[in-house]
Amino acid sequence: MKIAISGASGLVGTALTISLRNAGHVPVRLVRPAKTAKETTTGAIDEDIVWDPSTGVRDPQQMESVDAIVHLAGRSIASSRWTDAEKKRIRDSRVAATRRLVQQLVELNRPPAVFMGASAIGIYGDTGDKIVEEDHPSNDDFLASVARDWEEAVDPLRSQARVAHARLGIVLSSRGGALAKVLPLFRWMFGGRLGAGTQYWSWIALEDCVRAIVWMLENETASGPYNVVAPQPVTNAEFTRQLAKAVHRPVGLPVPKFALRIAMGEMADALLLCSCRVRPSRLLASGFQFNHSTLQHWLEAEVARKG
């Protein structure tokens, strides 16, 4: 398939581009006008499609040659403190940008047959110790409303294409994202649990995240939401203990909730203290096999590989 990817330069997008090419597909990047055509860290790509989240695809007719879209683009939710202006930027980068893209697609004579959209397990909000599956209702907090509206922005395309949503958990890789940021802290013994540490973190190794997305693209029966997380979520305290063990350091002092809230504001509760114990029920029911189900074994191998 010829597959267009937005957010192709991000952690997931970069790994996905390599994986798709290795599987015999033709990845095409949706790139901002300022980016140089064919400039990529993952090797030469046949062509780029110029796209701006605020205006859409420059030449929508280019999309008629595309078989599928993986829509990953969106402003980082942790790039700065959540002011009203920052929240609007986060929402617009996902919801408004997706609506523009979808509107262009529905007007084509031959829209892509598959639309695989990124979403997030944040759609469920704080669910405590309860095990959450794909049929769990969405919450009404900021991140949940963004994720819900992000998915619903694709609704006009559903009669013309197979639509699936990857509800991503915490994607772990030493090459980037959350793990790459905290590894130095743990190596210097500053890594401690956050708050009480009882909040569940639903994680997934980057490799399995990419494999799940490719499976959703290639499987003609895959539609609707899929929780893209490992089968065994862990509490923050357990994550902290296992990461400290992997880097052969003792666990650092805990960080109290009040300190996180002073430093990060609303983000602290939404990103670090929120508990979401998610099960990838639909992937498991489909027979999808995770290569990394146990955090401890994966962490030890990943940290050793990183060196």
C-alpha positions as a Python dict, from the first residue, in 0.01 Angstrom:
ca = {
    (1, 'M'): (0, 0, 0),
    (2, 'K'): (95, 361, -46),
    (3, 'I'): (50, 507, 301),
    (4, 'A'): (52, 875, 394),
    (5, 'I'): (177, 952, 744),
    (6, 'S'): (128, 1274, 937),
    (7, 'G'): (360, 1321, 1233),
    (8, 'A'): (614, 1105, 1047),
    (9, 'S'): (911, 1273, 1217),
    (10, 'G'): (793, 1188, 1570),
    (11, 'L'): (895, 889, 1780),
    (12, 'V'): (616, 660, 1657),
    (13, 'G'): (606, 805, 1305),
    (14, 'T'): (979, 754, 1246),
    (15, 'A'): (970, 391, 1359),
    (16, 'L'): (648, 329, 1166),
    (17, 'T'): (797, 466, 844),
    (18, 'I'): (1089, 223, 868),
    (19, 'S'): (861, -70, 953),
    (20, 'L'): (622, -3, 664),
    (21, 'R'): (906, 23, 415),
    (22, 'N'): (1056, -303, 543),
    (23, 'A'): (715, -469, 499),
    (24, 'G'): (704, -364, 132),
    (25, 'H'): (470, -66, 165),
    (26, 'V'): (540, 282, 29),
    (27, 'P'): (535, 545, 307),
    (28, 'V'): (472, 907, 211),
    (29, 'R'): (512, 1190, 462),
    (30, 'L'): (264, 1470, 513),
    (31, 'V'): (508, 1756, 577),
    (32, 'R'): (486, 2122, 669),
    (33, 'P'): (569, 2369, 389),
    (34, 'A'): (889, 2475, 567),
    (35, 'K'): (1034, 2124, 557),
    (36, 'T'): (1265, 2035, 270),
    (37, 'A'): (1119, 1774, 37),
    (38, 'K'): (1265, 1427, 83),
    (39, 'E'): (1457, 1538, 394),
    (40, 'T'): (1422, 1251, 640),
    (41, 'T'): (1621, 1058, 896),
    (42, 'T'): (1472, 727, 782),
    (43, 'G'): (1598, 715, 425),
    (44, 'A'): (1469, 839, 92),
    (45, 'I'): (1093, 857, 46),
    (46, 'D'): (938, 861, -300),
    (47, 'E'): (750, 1184, -246),
    (48, 'D'): (621, 1419, 21),
    (49, 'I'): (277, 1574, 39),
    (50, 'V'): (275, 1931, 168),
    (51, 'W'): (29, 1974, 452),
    (52, 'D'): (-31, 2239, 714),
    (53, 'P'): (-254, 2160, 1015),
    (54, 'S'): (-406, 2509, 994),
    (55, 'T'): (-496, 2494, 624),
    (56, 'G'): (-492, 2129, 519),
    (57, 'V'): (-322, 1958, 224),
    (58, 'R'): (-187, 2203, -32),
    (59, 'D'): (-288, 1982, -328),
    (60, 'P'): (-568, 1748, -212),
    (61, 'Q'): (-563, 1560, -545),
    (62, 'Q'): (-233, 1404, -438),
    (63, 'M'): (-428, 1209, -178),
    (64, 'E'): (-614, 1018, -450),
    (65, 'S'): (-300, 814, -514),
    (66, 'V'): (-283, 712, -147),
    (67, 'D'): (-432, 384, -23),
    (68, 'A'): (-425, 460, 350),
    (69, 'I'): (-350, 737, 598),
    (70, 'V'): (-193, 712, 942),
    (71, 'H'): (-275, 1038, 1116),
    (72, 'L'): (-38, 1085, 1411),
    (73, 'A'): (19, 1460, 1410),
    (74, 'G'): (-62, 1667, 1714),
    (75, 'R'): (108, 1917, 1943),
    (76, 'S'): (286, 1764, 2242),
    (77, 'I'): (61, 1769, 2547),
    (78, 'A'): (363, 1822, 2771),
    (79, 'S'): (547, 2097, 2584),
    (80, 'S'): (445, 2376, 2822),
    (81, 'R'): (215, 2462, 3112),
    (82, 'W'): (-157, 2433, 3032),
    (83, 'T'): (-277, 2789, 3000),
    (84, 'D'): (-604, 2849, 2817),
    (85, 'A'): (-405, 2944, 2509),
    (86, 'E'): (-194, 2627, 2527),
    (87, 'K'): (-503, 2409, 2567),
    (88, 'K'): (-648, 2567, 2254),
    (89, 'R'): (-327, 2494, 2063),
    (90, 'I'): (-337, 2130, 2176),
    (91, 'R'): (-703, 2092, 2078),
    (92, 'D'): (-669, 2270, 1745),
    (93, 'S'): (-363, 2065, 1647),
    (94, 'R'): (-571, 1749, 1682),
    (95, 'V'): (-940, 1822, 1640),
    (96, 'A'): (-948, 2123, 1406),
    (97, 'A'): (-658, 1992, 1195),
    (98, 'T'): (-825, 1651, 1158),
    (99, 'R'): (-1156, 1809, 1058),
    (100, 'R'): (-983, 2005, 782),
    (101, 'L'): (-803, 1697, 654),
    (102, 'V'): (-1116, 1482, 661),
    (103, 'Q'): (-1321, 1747, 483),
    (104, 'Q'): (-1067, 1746, 201),
    (105, 'L'): (-1073, 1368, 183),
    (106, 'V'): (-1451, 1331, 159),
    (107, 'E'): (-1453, 1567, -139),
    (108, 'L'): (-1215, 1347, -340),
    (109, 'N'): (-1332, 1114, -615),
    (110, 'R'): (-1108, 843, -469),
    (111, 'P'): (-1035, 901, -101),
    (112, 'P'): (-793, 664, 77),
    (113, 'A'): (-961, 336, 165),
    (114, 'V'): (-820, 329, 520),
    (115, 'F'): (-788, 602, 782),
    (116, 'M'): (-590, 501, 1090),
    (117, 'G'): (-610, 781, 1344),
    (118, 'A'): (-410, 826, 1661),
    (119, 'S'): (-601, 870, 1984),
    (120, 'A'): (-510, 815, 2350),
    (121, 'I'): (-617, 618, 2654),
    (122, 'G'): (-661, 960, 2813),
    (123, 'I'): (-1011, 937, 2666),
    (124, 'Y'): (-1110, 731, 2972),
    (125, 'G'): (-988, 983, 3231),
    (126, 'D'): (-889, 870, 3581),
    (127, 'T'): (-1038, 525, 3632),
    (128, 'G'): (-853, 422, 3947),
    (129, 'D'): (-800, 47, 3986),
    (130, 'K'): (-1079, -51, 3747),
    (131, 'I'): (-972, -250, 3439),
    (132, 'V'): (-1076, -49, 3133),
    (133, 'E'): (-1163, -193, 2792),
    (134, 'E'): (-1256, -25, 2464),
    (135, 'D'): (-1627, -5, 2549),
    (136, 'H'): (-1563, 208, 2858),
    (137, 'P'): (-1725, 553, 2823),
    (138, 'S'): (-1511, 861, 2778),
    (139, 'N'): (-1454, 1111, 3057),
    (140, 'D'): (-1525, 1484, 3045),
    (141, 'D'): (-1189, 1628, 3152),
    (142, 'F'): (-965, 1819, 2911),
    (143, 'L'): (-760, 1531, 2767),
    (144, 'A'): (-1062, 1302, 2745),
    (145, 'S'): (-1267, 1561, 2558),
    (146, 'V'): (-979, 1625, 2316),
    (147, 'A'): (-938, 1252, 2245),
    (148, 'R'): (-1312, 1201, 2203),
    (149, 'D'): (-1348, 1497, 1965),
    (150, 'W'): (-1033, 1385, 1781),
    (151, 'E'): (-1194, 1051, 1705),
    (152, 'E'): (-1530, 1203, 1618),
    (153, 'A'): (-1364, 1444, 1374),
    (154, 'V'): (-1323, 1147, 1138),
    (155, 'D'): (-1697, 1066, 1137),
    (156, 'P'): (-1773, 1221, 793),
    (157, 'L'): (-1527, 976, 634),
    (158, 'R'): (-1668, 657, 785),
    (159, 'S'): (-1906, 586, 497),
    (160, 'Q'): (-1619, 601, 246),
    (161, 'A'): (-1327, 441, 430),
    (162, 'R'): (-1240, 188, 695),
    (163, 'V'): (-1163, 393, 1007),
    (164, 'A'): (-968, 268, 1308),
    (165, 'H'): (-831, 452, 1610),
    (166, 'A'): (-519, 357, 1804),
    (167, 'R'): (-574, 464, 2163),
    (168, 'L'): (-211, 491, 2263),
    (169, 'G'): (-80, 442, 2614),
    (170, 'I'): (264, 554, 2731),
    (171, 'V'): (493, 461, 2441),
    (172, 'L'): (831, 359, 2579),
    (173, 'S'): (1164, 375, 2399),
    (174, 'S'): (1512, 481, 2501),
    (175, 'R'): (1528, 670, 2170),
    (176, 'G'): (1275, 932, 2274),
    (177, 'G'): (957, 1013, 2460),
    (178, 'A'): (903, 980, 2834),
    (179, 'L'): (1158, 706, 2902),
    (180, 'A'): (1445, 890, 2733),
    (181, 'K'): (1370, 1194, 2950),
    (182, 'V'): (1365, 1011, 3283),
    (183, 'L'): (1652, 767, 3228),
    (184, 'P'): (1921, 1023, 3324),
    (185, 'L'): (1732, 1103, 3644),
    (186, 'F'): (1726, 738, 3745),
    (187, 'R'): (2093, 694, 3662),
    (188, 'W'): (2169, 985, 3898),
    (189, 'M'): (1940, 831, 4161),
    (190, 'F'): (1682, 1110, 4139),
    (191, 'G'): (1408, 879, 4012),
    (192, 'G'): (1138, 829, 4273),
    (193, 'R'): (771, 742, 4271),
    (194, 'L'): (524, 1020, 4198),
    (195, 'G'): (273, 1092, 4471),
    (196, 'A'): (147, 776, 4637),
    (197, 'G'): (263, 572, 4337),
    (198, 'T'): (-58, 369, 4333),
    (199, 'Q'): (-175, 515, 4001),
    (200, 'Y'): (-169, 269, 3711),
    (201, 'W'): (41, 347, 3405),
    (202, 'S'): (-57, 163, 3089),
    (203, 'W'): (257, 136, 2877),
    (204, 'I'): (363, -18, 2548),
    (205, 'A'): (706, -77, 2393),
    (206, 'L'): (760, 126, 2076),
    (207, 'E'): (817, -192, 1876),
    (208, 'D'): (478, -337, 1977),
    (209, 'C'): (308, -1, 1923),
    (210, 'V'): (430, 8, 1564),
    (211, 'R'): (344, -358, 1507),
    (212, 'A'): (-11, -294, 1630),
    (213, 'I'): (-55, 2, 1396),
    (214, 'V'): (73, -201, 1099),
    (215, 'W'): (-163, -483, 1195),
    (216, 'M'): (-456, -238, 1203),
    (217, 'L'): (-359, -112, 858),
    (218, 'E'): (-324, -454, 701),
    (219, 'N'): (-618, -630, 870),
    (220, 'E'): (-929, -555, 667),
    (221, 'T'): (-1159, -630, 961),
    (222, 'A'): (-992, -379, 1194),
    (223, 'S'): (-1212, -77, 1261),
    (224, 'G'): (-1315, 136, 1555),
    (225, 'P'): (-1104, 192, 1868),
    (226, 'Y'): (-820, -30, 1984),
    (227, 'N'): (-634, 10, 2312),
    (228, 'V'): (-268, 5, 2208),
    (229, 'V'): (-110, -88, 2540),
    (230, 'A'): (74, -389, 2679),
    (231, 'P'): (-141, -650, 2854),
    (232, 'Q'): (20, -589, 3194),
    (233, 'P'): (-3, -228, 3316),
    (234, 'V'): (194, -140, 3628),
    (235, 'T'): (157, 111, 3907),
    (236, 'N'): (387, 412, 3911),
    (237, 'A'): (561, 270, 4218),
    (238, 'E'): (627, -57, 4035),
    (239, 'F'): (744, 125, 3722),
    (240, 'T'): (983, 326, 3937),
    (241, 'R'): (1117, 18, 4113),
    (242, 'Q'): (1168, -173, 3788),
    (243, 'L'): (1338, 115, 3608),
    (244, 'A'): (1574, 173, 3903),
    (245, 'K'): (1658, -199, 3900),
    (246, 'A'): (1724, -191, 3525),
    (247, 'V'): (1982, 89, 3565),
    (248, 'H'): (2127, -75, 3880),
    (249, 'R'): (2047, 219, 4106),
    (250, 'P'): (1840, 255, 4423),
    (251, 'V'): (1500, 419, 4402),
    (252, 'G'): (1517, 792, 4470),
    (253, 'L'): (1304, 992, 4708),
    (254, 'P'): (932, 1016, 4625),
    (255, 'V'): (800, 1337, 4473),
    (256, 'P'): (491, 1459, 4664),
    (257, 'K'): (176, 1554, 4480),
    (258, 'F'): (187, 1916, 4592),
    (259, 'A'): (534, 1962, 4444),
    (260, 'L'): (422, 1819, 4109),
    (261, 'R'): (116, 2043, 4107),
    (262, 'I'): (323, 2352, 4188),
    (263, 'A'): (569, 2268, 3912),
    (264, 'M'): (326, 2154, 3645),
    (265, 'G'): (-19, 2277, 3737),
    (266, 'E'): (-313, 2087, 3587),
    (267, 'M'): (-77, 1872, 3379),
    (268, 'A'): (50, 1694, 3691),
    (269, 'D'): (-285, 1532, 3764),
    (270, 'A'): (-364, 1456, 3400),
    (271, 'L'): (-27, 1312, 3295),
    (272, 'L'): (147, 1181, 3607),
    (273, 'L'): (-103, 1123, 3886),
    (274, 'C'): (-397, 996, 3680),
    (275, 'S'): (-461, 621, 3708),
    (276, 'C'): (-571, 432, 3396),
    (277, 'R'): (-553, 52, 3407),
    (278, 'V'): (-620, -33, 3045),
    (279, 'R'): (-652, -374, 2880),
    (280, 'P'): (-593, -420, 2503),
    (281, 'S'): (-899, -645, 2478),
    (282, 'R'): (-965, -609, 2105),
    (283, 'L'): (-602, -669, 2005),
    (284, 'L'): (-584, -978, 2228),
    (285, 'A'): (-914, -1111, 2095),
    (286, 'S'): (-784, -1072, 1740),
    (287, 'G'): (-486, -1296, 1815),
    (288, 'F'): (-231, -1015, 1805),
    (289, 'Q'): (87, -1129, 1979),
    (290, 'F'): (282, -882, 2192),
    (291, 'N'): (658, -923, 2182),
    (292, 'H'): (693, -732, 2509),
    (293, 'S'): (425, -803, 2768),
    (294, 'T'): (637, -776, 3083),
    (295, 'L'): (786, -439, 3170),
    (296, 'Q'): (1085, -566, 3369),
    (297, 'H'): (1224, -787, 3093),
    (298, 'W'): (1174, -519, 2829),
    (299, 'L'): (1330, -244, 3044),
    (300, 'E'): (1640, -449, 3119),
    (301, 'A'): (1691, -528, 2750),
    (302, 'E'): (1624, -170, 2638),
    (303, 'V'): (1852, -9, 2896),
    (304, 'A'): (2127, -259, 2812),
    (305, 'R'): (2085, -180, 2440),
    (306, 'K'): (2101, 193, 2510),
    (307, 'G'): (2416, 149, 2715),
}
